[in-house]
Amino acid sequence: MRLYKFLFMGCLSLVSLASHAETLNNLYQVREPVSSQAPGERDQATQRALETLVLRLTGDSKALQNPGLAAIRKDPQQIISQYGYDAGPPESLQVDFDPASTDRALRQAGLSLWGSNRPSILGWWLTDSSEGSSLVGDGQASATPLRRAALHRGLPLRLPLADLNEQIVATAPNLEGSDPAPLRAASERYGADALLAVHASEEGGQWQAQWRLWLGDQKEQGSVQGADVPALADAVLLAVSQRLAPRFVVKPGASSEQLLEVQGMNLERYAALGRLLEPFGGRLQSVDGDRSVYRVSGSAEQLRAQLSLARLQEVPAGAAPVQPTVEGATPAPAPAPAAQLRFRW
């Protein structure tokens, strides 16, 4: 099939591939709580919204202080498309930033950016209080501050049903243990990319939490504190975001272009792969059967992390693609691959 036909099919909006990573459509929309609609408080909330957005997109708490963003700090309106007030609760200022002008400003400042396609996280959150221990489940009122925190920090968070079987598994020893096997077994039904285990407790009016995150074979962990559960949830999700971001951010000019070959392509997979390669400026170069070659900008480590979200497997450098054979003919040796990185579905 000719290249232009594949390009046409890859642009079809009605096809999709069931991959675990999620595209955040509201990544550039930020809500910050306010106590009034006074101009002075609106300006302060706008500055907080700018800080929240830059942190979402870079994972770097110092990024907003970059000298290249001095003009944006002074006048955030130049990258804001609209804003308004949300009655809540809590009442908040909603700021919609323009994605194109925001990304352009950050890249011109030389900052690394994390795209909108991000790993889905299944959160096992156990809360210890004076009333006992409880597992936060999807649909419960206790899930609201967790969802708000995930939205605020730009992370796609899923929660378990918290049925009886899951409550038996999600114990404090399992949540605080180094072996994720029990939780992983219970998490398979949800098909998330990452597993987050949080054990929260209150002591002396102060909330604290121990958290652990598993993404593939990599593990992160830490502890945070907060004045209440919403503040604690925000602190946990902020810490998780800052640990994940370095694996996926793409810094402009930091990596030279390279060729990426992907095997096992079909109609549905073009749309999914296009979204995954968007942060790397992926451009389709050639198509040969079910093999496609893309030109991308990014390090090998970043590409491996991004492609793992769709469960792609890397093809060893010495492995050659299978060539069809014709009876009586001498098999021709497979040509050396032009791509520096090769993956298959």
HUGIPE-V869521 format. One record per helix or strand of 3 or more residues. SS is the DSSP state (helix for helix, strand for strand). FROM is the first residue (numbers start at 1). LEN is the number of residues. If there is no record, write none. Layout:
SS_FROM_LEN + SS_FROM_LEN
This chain:
helix_3_8 + strand_29_5 + helix_39_20 + helix_63_3 + helix_67_8 + helix_76_4 + strand_80_7 + strand_92_6 + helix_99_10 + strand_121_9 + strand_132_4 + helix_141_13 + strand_157_3 + helix_164_6 + helix_172_5 + helix_181_10 + strand_194_10 + strand_206_10 + strand_218_9 + helix_229_20 + strand_257_7 + helix_267_14 + strand_283_6 + strand_291_7 + helix_300_11 + strand_341_4
